[in-house]
């Protein structure tokens, strides 16, 4: 192997490692977003929903977009552009007392695809999430995600969250036998 071939091989390996690291970072960002959206919030030390929202916003670029698309989510979620608008979107969800109260919501991600192009990437997932309310009612939601990511200052951030409803299905009351009031998973 001559020096040019060696240099080419080393560059190819560096490019591959950069892509694998980007995919891993993006995977962690998406999972962290879902983790922070779970109820009860499993993040240790989160004092309230305002702090939860700020931790979610830390994952986003300043000019990020959060949108629900399709016939069902257009009307339910709409489109929020920029961190201030995304904050307001989440405050509308967590900042209000609801009756019945949401007592459990867990996000399960599957069918992952991540495509890295330098300092930009897109990722697609399918997710399901059971919802349980204080009145005993429950439902199962499933959505497709088509998100964009951008590397800023050496750190990957979410540039767009786009979610499209696949279905919402009621679940029979009592299908879950035990539901924690708080999460102690991350407690030291």
Helices and strands as residue ranges (DSSP letters): H 3-37, H 49-57, E 60-69, H 70-76, E 79-81, H 83-94, E 102-117, E 120-133, E 138-152, E 155-171
